[in-house]
Amino acid sequence: MKYYPIDRQLFIKNRTKFTAQMKPKSVAVFNSNDIYPVSADSTLPFAQHRDIFYLSGVDQEESILLLFPDAPYENQKEMLFLKETSEHIAIWEGEKLTKDRAFEVSGIKTVHWLQDFEKVLAEIMSYSETIYINTNEHYRATVETETREARFVKWWKDKYPAHQVAKSNPILQRLRSVKESEELDLIQNACNITEKGFRRILSFVKPNVMEYEIEAELIHEFIRNRSKGFAYTPIIASGNNANVLHYIENNQQCKAGDLILLDVAAEYANYSSDLTRTIPVSGRYSDRQKAVYNAVLRVKNEATKMLTPGTLWKQYQAEVGKIMTSELLGLGLLDKADIQNENPDWPAYKKYFMHGTSHHMGLDTHDYGILTEPMQANMVFTVEPGIYIPAEGFGIRLEDNVVIQETGEPFNLMRNIPIEIEEIETLMNS
């Protein structure tokens, strides 16, 4: 891995929190992701399932974590199952976890090779009454590929139909949404790497540069700072491309006078950051661009103040909508008649700001968290309002990542990344 070793105490704490919420005489099983094929012998780069990583720190394919806090024997309470390594594998694929190294990473003492899983599980199931299966219940999830986890669930149900079934996901949704201090440090590191990439491109962008050239500069800076790369597919949208919310082609020329919406950020140690900035191709904003930019910035600043413990996401979004409505009136994009005649289910401001303002962030860019439950301290949220004006050929979105505090305003993990017009113009013209 490119990232520095993570203190295993983080994963020990995470397992302790999870097992404390399990039913008596229950077992929980977590599988790593597959390595997904492309064609012939080509595969996509491996990306670990975030849940097994969160609970063990194991960042390797063909791995299984089993938790059985009520096991009759101490060596059965926590178990890892790993692909057996060998000299041959080391030569052809590179170093894999040994049993000793797996303990150093995870703090789990009982480590078996994967071929022993079914035999060990058969004994475990004779002692247990319930199994926790790890289905994907994220509110934005659309999964068309059968995962390793899904194959395990089908196999287990056929093999052990008499056991009760429970769900790991509701526990993990709540646990993962509230970050430990070590996790906040890792997210901060991802944000710091993102800052380096953003500062790099401020001096690089000029009229006629291609969007993909900016992408290349960013990935260079991210990888040289121990990131695997982008936390999500980068959006580098110049001109009217910014009005396509998930524009990812990044293949157009950036023209003088246009703006570039950059929704790009680095990962670090599987933790995400999520940045958006909108910068001028020519190094200076026009008066109209400045007016819209500052309106978005004011909405972001006011929205950020509302991210406090006890806040409900739906009410928060409604309040942000009121602030945005006022700004759109000031810009002449809405008038009083638009507000009076608006559809309550699709308020007038949605014509120019059609997406949500904030989402949880952490191991996933759209991280675990239950939006119907109140916000808590140490949750990490994005704040990302935008105004999109196809008729004027540009869109502006600004986004930071913040940590909710026990009291007061959230802590901005992107506080050092330039956002004010004057600083951006100065850096682009220095």
GULUMDO-212115 format. One record per residue (C-alpha): x, y, z; residue number from 1. Coordinates in steps of 0.1 Angstrom, whole numbers, plus 5000, padded with zeros to 4 digits. Example, Ala and Ser with C-alpha at 12.3 -4.5 7.8 and 13.67 -1.06 7.14 Angstrom:
2
SITE, 5123, 4955, 5078, 1
SITE, 5137, 4989, 5071, 2
***
This chain:
430
SITE, 5000, 5000, 5000, 1
SITE, 5011, 5035, 4993, 2
SITE, 4998, 5049, 5027, 3
SITE, 5017, 5048, 5060, 4
SITE, 5007, 5020, 5084, 5
SITE, 4976, 5027, 5105, 6
SITE, 4976, 5021, 5142, 7
SITE, 4957, 4988, 5148, 8
SITE, 4941, 5003, 5178, 9
SITE, 4916, 5020, 5155, 10
SITE, 4904, 4987, 5141, 11
SITE, 4903, 4972, 5176, 12
SITE, 4881, 5000, 5188, 13
SITE, 4858, 4996, 5157, 14
SITE, 4853, 4959, 5163, 15
SITE, 4846, 4966, 5200, 16
SITE, 4819, 4990, 5191, 17
SITE, 4804, 4966, 5166, 18
SITE, 4804, 4935, 5187, 19
SITE, 4788, 4955, 5216, 20
SITE, 4756, 4958, 5195, 21
SITE, 4754, 4922, 5184, 22
SITE, 4727, 4898, 5197, 23
SITE, 4737, 4870, 5221, 24
SITE, 4752, 4839, 5205, 25
SITE, 4756, 4856, 5171, 26
SITE, 4782, 4856, 5144, 27
SITE, 4791, 4883, 5119, 28
SITE, 4809, 4876, 5087, 29
SITE, 4825, 4902, 5064, 30
SITE, 4840, 4895, 5029, 31
SITE, 4865, 4915, 5009, 32
SITE, 4856, 4927, 4974, 33
SITE, 4863, 4907, 4943, 34
SITE, 4889, 4917, 4918, 35
SITE, 4866, 4926, 4888, 36
SITE, 4874, 4914, 4853, 37
SITE, 4876, 4936, 4823, 38
SITE, 4883, 4913, 4794, 39
SITE, 4908, 4885, 4785, 40
SITE, 4931, 4885, 4815, 41
SITE, 4927, 4922, 4824, 42
SITE, 4912, 4933, 4857, 43
SITE, 4903, 4965, 4874, 44
SITE, 4926, 4976, 4903, 45
SITE, 4915, 4960, 4936, 46
SITE, 4895, 4982, 4959, 47
SITE, 4888, 4968, 4994, 48
SITE, 4852, 4966, 5008, 49
SITE, 4851, 4994, 5032, 50
SITE, 4834, 4974, 5060, 51
SITE, 4860, 4947, 5063, 52
SITE, 4887, 4974, 5062, 53
SITE, 4869, 4995, 5089, 54
SITE, 4868, 4965, 5112, 55
SITE, 4902, 4949, 5105, 56
SITE, 4925, 4972, 5084, 57
SITE, 4930, 4943, 5060, 58
SITE, 4934, 4957, 5025, 59
SITE, 4937, 4925, 5005, 60
SITE, 4915, 4905, 4982, 61
SITE, 4901, 4871, 4992, 62
SITE, 4899, 4879, 5029, 63
SITE, 4871, 4871, 5054, 64
SITE, 4866, 4885, 5089, 65
SITE, 4845, 4865, 5114, 66
SITE, 4833, 4880, 5147, 67
SITE, 4818, 4858, 5175, 68
SITE, 4819, 4876, 5208, 69
SITE, 4801, 4848, 5227, 70
SITE, 4823, 4821, 5214, 71
SITE, 4831, 4793, 5240, 72
SITE, 4868, 4797, 5233, 73
SITE, 4889, 4829, 5233, 74
SITE, 4906, 4820, 5199, 75
SITE, 4872, 4819, 5182, 76
SITE, 4860, 4854, 5192, 77
SITE, 4878, 4871, 5163, 78
SITE, 4892, 4854, 5132, 79
SITE, 4907, 4864, 5099, 80
SITE, 4908, 4841, 5069, 81
SITE, 4934, 4850, 5043, 82
SITE, 4946, 4837, 5010, 83
SITE, 4976, 4816, 5017, 84
SITE, 5008, 4832, 5006, 85
SITE, 5039, 4815, 4992, 86
SITE, 5072, 4821, 4975, 87
SITE, 5054, 4816, 4941, 88
SITE, 5027, 4841, 4949, 89
SITE, 5053, 4866, 4962, 90
SITE, 5072, 4863, 4929, 91
SITE, 5042, 4866, 4906, 92
SITE, 5018, 4889, 4925, 93
SITE, 5039, 4905, 4952, 94
SITE, 5039, 4903, 4990, 95
SITE, 5006, 4892, 5007, 96
SITE, 4998, 4892, 5044, 97
SITE, 5014, 4866, 5065, 98
SITE, 4996, 4855, 5097, 99
SITE, 5021, 4875, 5118, 100
SITE, 5017, 4906, 5096, 101
SITE, 4979, 4903, 5097, 102
SITE, 4980, 4904, 5135, 103
SITE, 5002, 4935, 5133, 104
SITE, 4977, 4952, 5110, 105
SITE, 4945, 4942, 5127, 106
SITE, 4952, 4932, 5162, 107
SITE, 4934, 4898, 5155, 108
SITE, 4954, 4869, 5169, 109
SITE, 4936, 4840, 5152, 110
SITE, 4944, 4839, 5115, 111
SITE, 4936, 4810, 5093, 112
SITE, 4942, 4804, 5056, 113
SITE, 4911, 4808, 5035, 114
SITE, 4908, 4771, 5026, 115
SITE, 4899, 4763, 5062, 116
SITE, 4870, 4787, 5063, 117
SITE, 4841, 4763, 5057, 118
SITE, 4855, 4738, 5082, 119
SITE, 4859, 4764, 5109, 120
SITE, 4826, 4780, 5102, 121
SITE, 4808, 4746, 5106, 122
SITE, 4820, 4744, 5142, 123
SITE, 4812, 4780, 5149, 124
SITE, 4776, 4776, 5136, 125
SITE, 4770, 4747, 5160, 126
SITE, 4777, 4772, 5189, 127
SITE, 4756, 4801, 5175, 128
SITE, 4720, 4810, 5168, 129
SITE, 4722, 4841, 5146, 130
SITE, 4744, 4852, 5118, 131
SITE, 4748, 4889, 5107, 132
SITE, 4750, 4892, 5070, 133
SITE, 4764, 4924, 5054, 134
SITE, 4740, 4936, 5027, 135
SITE, 4745, 4969, 5010, 136
SITE, 4716, 4992, 5022, 137
SITE, 4731, 5026, 5014, 138
SITE, 4704, 5050, 5002, 139
SITE, 4722, 5057, 4970, 140
SITE, 4733, 5022, 4962, 141
SITE, 4725, 5006, 4928, 142
SITE, 4743, 4972, 4926, 143
SITE, 4740, 4952, 4894, 144
SITE, 4771, 4930, 4898, 145
SITE, 4769, 4900, 4922, 146
SITE, 4795, 4907, 4949, 147
SITE, 4816, 4882, 4969, 148
SITE, 4794, 4892, 4999, 149
SITE, 4762, 4883, 4979, 150
SITE, 4776, 4850, 4969, 151
SITE, 4785, 4842, 5005, 152
SITE, 4750, 4851, 5017, 153
SITE, 4734, 4827, 4991, 154
SITE, 4758, 4799, 5000, 155
SITE, 4753, 4804, 5037, 156
SITE, 4714, 4804, 5035, 157
SITE, 4715, 4771, 5017, 158
SITE, 4740, 4756, 5041, 159
SITE, 4726, 4768, 5074, 160
SITE, 4689, 4775, 5069, 161
SITE, 4679, 4769, 5106, 162
SITE, 4699, 4799, 5119, 163
SITE, 4683, 4833, 5124, 164
SITE, 4695, 4862, 5102, 165
SITE, 4704, 4898, 5114, 166
SITE, 4718, 4927, 5094, 167
SITE, 4752, 4943, 5099, 168
SITE, 4744, 4974, 5078, 169
SITE, 4722, 4993, 5103, 170
SITE, 4749, 4990, 5130, 171
SITE, 4777, 5000, 5106, 172
SITE, 4756, 5029, 5092, 173
SITE, 4756, 5045, 5127, 174
SITE, 4791, 5035, 5137, 175
SITE, 4809, 5045, 5105, 176
SITE, 4791, 5079, 5104, 177
SITE, 4807, 5090, 5137, 178
SITE, 4845, 5092, 5132, 179
SITE, 4873, 5083, 5156, 180
SITE, 4901, 5108, 5159, 181
SITE, 4924, 5086, 5139, 182
SITE, 4899, 5086, 5110, 183
SITE, 4896, 5124, 5111, 184
SITE, 4934, 5125, 5108, 185
SITE, 4933, 5103, 5077, 186
SITE, 4906, 5124, 5061, 187
SITE, 4926, 5155, 5069, 188
SITE, 4955, 5139, 5051, 189
SITE, 4934, 5132, 5021, 190
SITE, 4922, 5169, 5022, 191
SITE, 4958, 5181, 5025, 192
SITE, 4968, 5161, 4994, 193
SITE, 4938, 5175, 4976, 194
SITE, 4950, 5210, 4985, 195
SITE, 4984, 5203, 4969, 196
SITE, 4967, 5192, 4937, 197
SITE, 4945, 5223, 4936, 198
SITE, 4974, 5247, 4942, 199
SITE, 4993, 5230, 4915, 200
SITE, 4967, 5235, 4888, 201
SITE, 4961, 5272, 4897, 202
SITE, 4994, 5280, 4882, 203
SITE, 4989, 5255, 4853, 204
SITE, 4955, 5266, 4839, 205
SITE, 4956, 5289, 4809, 206
SITE, 4933, 5295, 4779, 207
SITE, 4932, 5266, 4755, 208
SITE, 4944, 5240, 4780, 209
SITE, 4925, 5207, 4777, 210
SITE, 4903, 5194, 4806, 211
SITE, 4922, 5161, 4806, 212
SITE, 4956, 5180, 4810, 213
SITE, 4943, 5194, 4842, 214
SITE, 4932, 5159, 4853, 215
SITE, 4968, 5147, 4845, 216
SITE, 4983, 5174, 4867, 217
SITE, 4961, 5164, 4896, 218
SITE, 4967, 5127, 4895, 219
SITE, 5004, 5133, 4893, 220
SITE, 5003, 5154, 4925, 221
SITE, 4980, 5130, 4943, 222
SITE, 5000, 5099, 4936, 223
SITE, 5033, 5115, 4945, 224
SITE, 5018, 5122, 4979, 225
SITE, 5009, 5086, 4987, 226
SITE, 4974, 5086, 4974, 227
SITE, 4961, 5059, 4951, 228
SITE, 4945, 5087, 4931, 229
SITE, 4911, 5102, 4928, 230
SITE, 4885, 5095, 4956, 231
SITE, 4859, 5094, 4928, 232
SITE, 4857, 5100, 4891, 233
SITE, 4869, 5135, 4886, 234
SITE, 4847, 5163, 4871, 235
SITE, 4867, 5189, 4852, 236
SITE, 4839, 5209, 4835, 237
SITE, 4847, 5240, 4816, 238
SITE, 4821, 5265, 4803, 239
SITE, 4786, 5249, 4799, 240
SITE, 4799, 5215, 4808, 241
SITE, 4796, 5227, 4844, 242
SITE, 4758, 5225, 4840, 243
SITE, 4760, 5187, 4836, 244
SITE, 4762, 5177, 4873, 245
SITE, 4781, 5145, 4867, 246
SITE, 4802, 5155, 4836, 247
SITE, 4832, 5132, 4835, 248
SITE, 4843, 5132, 4799, 249
SITE, 4870, 5158, 4806, 250
SITE, 4878, 5161, 4769, 251
SITE, 4871, 5197, 4760, 252
SITE, 4893, 5227, 4755, 253
SITE, 4891, 5254, 4782, 254
SITE, 4884, 5287, 4765, 255
SITE, 4893, 5322, 4775, 256
SITE, 4867, 5339, 4796, 257
SITE, 4851, 5306, 4807, 258
SITE, 4850, 5291, 4842, 259
SITE, 4861, 5256, 4851, 260
SITE, 4841, 5237, 4877, 261
SITE, 4865, 5213, 4894, 262
SITE, 4849, 5185, 4915, 263
SITE, 4881, 5166, 4922, 264
SITE, 4897, 5152, 4953, 265
SITE, 4922, 5126, 4966, 266
SITE, 4918, 5095, 4987, 267
SITE, 4942, 5085, 5013, 268
SITE, 4943, 5050, 5030, 269
SITE, 4908, 5044, 5016, 270
SITE, 4895, 5076, 5031, 271
SITE, 4879, 5102, 5009, 272
SITE, 4880, 5139, 5005, 273
SITE, 4855, 5158, 4983, 274
SITE, 4864, 5192, 4969, 275
SITE, 4847, 5215, 4945, 276
SITE, 4861, 5248, 4933, 277
SITE, 4853, 5270, 4903, 278
SITE, 4881, 5289, 4887, 279
SITE, 4885, 5313, 4857, 280
SITE, 4903, 5300, 4827, 281
SITE, 4919, 5334, 4821, 282
SITE, 4928, 5340, 4857, 283
SITE, 4902, 5367, 4863, 284
SITE, 4864, 5364, 4870, 285
SITE, 4840, 5387, 4851, 286
SITE, 4817, 5409, 4872, 287
SITE, 4788, 5386, 4866, 288
SITE, 4808, 5356, 4874, 289
SITE, 4820, 5373, 4907, 290
SITE, 4784, 5381, 4916, 291
SITE, 4772, 5345, 4912, 292
SITE, 4804, 5331, 4928, 293
SITE, 4800, 5352, 4959, 294
SITE, 4763, 5343, 4962, 295
SITE, 4773, 5306, 4962, 296
SITE, 4800, 5313, 4988, 297
SITE, 4776, 5331, 5011, 298
SITE, 4751, 5302, 5009, 299
SITE, 4780, 5278, 5017, 300
SITE, 4791, 5298, 5047, 301
SITE, 4756, 5301, 5061, 302
SITE, 4748, 5264, 5055, 303
SITE, 4780, 5254, 5072, 304
SITE, 4770, 5272, 5104, 305
SITE, 4738, 5250, 5106, 306
SITE, 4757, 5218, 5108, 307
SITE, 4755, 5212, 5145, 308
SITE, 4745, 5183, 5167, 309
SITE, 4707, 5176, 5166, 310
SITE, 4702, 5190, 5131, 311
SITE, 4680, 5169, 5108, 312
SITE, 4691, 5168, 5072, 313
SITE, 4657, 5174, 5057, 314
SITE, 4651, 5206, 5077, 315
SITE, 4686, 5217, 5071, 316
SITE, 4681, 5214, 5033, 317
SITE, 4649, 5234, 5035, 318
SITE, 4667, 5262, 5054, 319
SITE, 4695, 5262, 5028, 320
SITE, 4668, 5265, 5001, 321
SITE, 4655, 5297, 5017, 322
SITE, 4690, 5312, 5017, 323
SITE, 4695, 5302, 4981, 324
SITE, 4662, 5316, 4971, 325
SITE, 4672, 5350, 4985, 326
SITE, 4705, 5349, 4966, 327
SITE, 4688, 5340, 4934, 328
SITE, 4664, 5369, 4938, 329
SITE, 4694, 5392, 4943, 330
SITE, 4710, 5379, 4911, 331
SITE, 4678, 5385, 4891, 332
SITE, 4674, 5347, 4883, 333
SITE, 4641, 5345, 4902, 334
SITE, 4614, 5371, 4909, 335
SITE, 4587, 5373, 4934, 336
SITE, 4562, 5357, 4911, 337
SITE, 4584, 5326, 4908, 338
SITE, 4583, 5322, 4945, 339
SITE, 4546, 5328, 4949, 340
SITE, 4537, 5303, 4922, 341
SITE, 4563, 5276, 4931, 342
SITE, 4555, 5240, 4936, 343
SITE, 4562, 5231, 4972, 344
SITE, 4576, 5197, 4961, 345
SITE, 4600, 5214, 4937, 346
SITE, 4607, 5250, 4950, 347
SITE, 4616, 5277, 4925, 348
SITE, 4653, 5277, 4936, 349
SITE, 4656, 5241, 4923, 350
SITE, 4657, 5255, 4887, 351
SITE, 4693, 5267, 4895, 352
SITE, 4703, 5245, 4925, 353
SITE, 4688, 5210, 4920, 354
SITE, 4709, 5188, 4942, 355
SITE, 4714, 5184, 4980, 356
SITE, 4738, 5206, 5000, 357
SITE, 4755, 5180, 5021, 358
SITE, 4762, 5143, 5025, 359
SITE, 4782, 5121, 5049, 360
SITE, 4818, 5115, 5039, 361
SITE, 4845, 5091, 5051, 362
SITE, 4856, 5057, 5039, 363
SITE, 4831, 5063, 5010, 364
SITE, 4827, 5096, 4993, 365
SITE, 4790, 5093, 4999, 366
SITE, 4796, 5077, 5032, 367
SITE, 4775, 5057, 5056, 368
SITE, 4750, 5077, 5077, 369
SITE, 4712, 5077, 5082, 370
SITE, 4698, 5110, 5070, 371
SITE, 4666, 5107, 5090, 372
SITE, 4686, 5107, 5123, 373
SITE, 4700, 5138, 5140, 374
SITE, 4735, 5149, 5132, 375
SITE, 4762, 5141, 5158, 376
SITE, 4796, 5155, 5168, 377
SITE, 4825, 5139, 5148, 378
SITE, 4803, 5133, 5117, 379
SITE, 4820, 5146, 5085, 380
SITE, 4798, 5163, 5060, 381
SITE, 4803, 5180, 5027, 382
SITE, 4789, 5215, 5021, 383
SITE, 4784, 5220, 4984, 384
SITE, 4758, 5245, 4971, 385
SITE, 4758, 5255, 4935, 386
SITE, 4741, 5278, 4909, 387
SITE, 4739, 5265, 4874, 388
SITE, 4729, 5289, 4845, 389
SITE, 4730, 5272, 4811, 390
SITE, 4717, 5303, 4795, 391
SITE, 4748, 5322, 4806, 392
SITE, 4772, 5294, 4798, 393
SITE, 4785, 5286, 4832, 394
SITE, 4778, 5270, 4866, 395
SITE, 4795, 5275, 4899, 396
SITE, 4797, 5250, 4928, 397
SITE, 4819, 5253, 4959, 398
SITE, 4825, 5225, 4984, 399
SITE, 4843, 5219, 5016, 400
SITE, 4845, 5190, 5041, 401
SITE, 4837, 5198, 5077, 402
SITE, 4836, 5180, 5110, 403
SITE, 4806, 5186, 5133, 404
SITE, 4817, 5198, 5168, 405
SITE, 4801, 5193, 5202, 406
SITE, 4794, 5230, 5203, 407
SITE, 4798, 5259, 5178, 408
SITE, 4805, 5258, 5141, 409
SITE, 4820, 5228, 5124, 410
SITE, 4857, 5224, 5118, 411
SITE, 4867, 5229, 5082, 412
SITE, 4891, 5202, 5070, 413
SITE, 4896, 5223, 5038, 414
SITE, 4902, 5256, 5056, 415
SITE, 4936, 5260, 5038, 416
SITE, 4924, 5255, 5003, 417
SITE, 4919, 5288, 4985, 418
SITE, 4883, 5298, 4980, 419
SITE, 4880, 5336, 4981, 420
SITE, 4880, 5352, 4946, 421
SITE, 4910, 5375, 4955, 422
SITE, 4932, 5347, 4966, 423
SITE, 4924, 5325, 4936, 424
SITE, 4931, 5354, 4911, 425
SITE, 4963, 5363, 4929, 426
SITE, 4976, 5327, 4928, 427
SITE, 4966, 5323, 4891, 428
SITE, 4984, 5354, 4881, 429
SITE, 5015, 5352, 4903, 430
***
